[in-house]
């Protein structure tokens, strides 16, 4: 089994980052649809919590994309998909459920951080290199690299998450009222782009200018750290439009009859 997974990973690594981005995006939409189809709002809750937690782990990995001069962090696809799921909750079930999902995502991020700190704080076994038990030492070291949170970055991420999600929901519902419940795809696009820009600005300013300043010039800060990631969210949000239109046609009538 391990050999099969290793072979799959090696095969996937032969693909360009752009192709892997498309595969990741389609996988996210497929899972989002299936969770909504089988579990309705509870499925969207689950998607939002896991998407936010996984995206924060993904963001520790940088990838190279052909149309960017600098490496970019992963996680954008799942973060943007979480915003889409929040919009779907607001559309089909109302503000109360969307607000609940936002705080569930926040609680998921916080819970993961707390328990990983406790895990890393528990003394690991002593073993010599080359022995069978040494893999537990290596596992601890790998976990420390992934889950040793910089408090400043964690705080910036939590603040940006809450601000972005609340802005997304508020803009989405405001547009819903102004359009008499029409144009779901367009409302989702506008709300996601507006909230994503705010999210990027808040996180980048808090993380890289205030809490953990980087020695980069203002131009690089704006065009790489803020607008670079935002441009990816624009592409993802545009790609989401056919999906939200499909859900509006497919799911809304079903919900109205239940």
C-alpha positions, 0 to 999 in steps of 0.5 A: 500500500505504501509503495502504491501511494509513493508511486502515485506521489512520484507520478504527480510530482512529474506534473507542472504546478499549474496542472496540480492546481487544476487537479486540486481545484476539481477535487475540492469542488467534487468533495464540496458537492458530494458533502453538500449532496449527502449531508446538506449544511452539516457537510458544508460545516465539515468542508469549511473546518477541514478546508481551513485546517488543511489550507493552513498546513498547505500554506507552509509549502511554496510552489513555483508557478510559471506566471509568477516571478517568486514562489507562492504558498499553497492553500489558496484553492482551499481557502477560496473554496471555504469562502464559497462554502460559506456563501452557499450556507448563507444562500441556502440556509441563512446567515445564522448557519453561515456565521456558525460555520465561520466560528467552527472553522476558527475553532478548528484552527485553534483546536489543531494548534493547541493539540499540536503544541501539546503533542510536541510538548510531550517528550518523545522516546529515545532511540539510536539512528538506524534502529526501528524505533528511530522513526518515531524520533524522525516523526517528531522532528517532521511534526515540529517542522509542520506544526510548530506555530509561530504565534505571530503568524497564527494570530495574523491568520486567525484575525485575517480568517475571521475578518475575511469570512465575515466580510464575505458573508456580509457582502454576499447577503447584502447583494442577495437582498439588492438583487432579489435572490438572483445572480448567485454566481455573480454575488459569490464572485463579488463577495469572494473577491472583495473578502479575499483582498481584505483577507490578504491585506490584513494577513500580509500587513500583520504577519510581514509588516507588524508581527514578523517584519520581512526585509522586502521593499514595498513594491515586492510586498504589494505585488507579490505578497498581496496582489500575487496571491489575490490574482490566484483567488481571482482565477479560482473565483471566476472558475467557481461561477459555473459551479455555483450556477449549477448548484443554484439550478440543481440544489435550490429547487430541492431545498425549497421542497423540503 
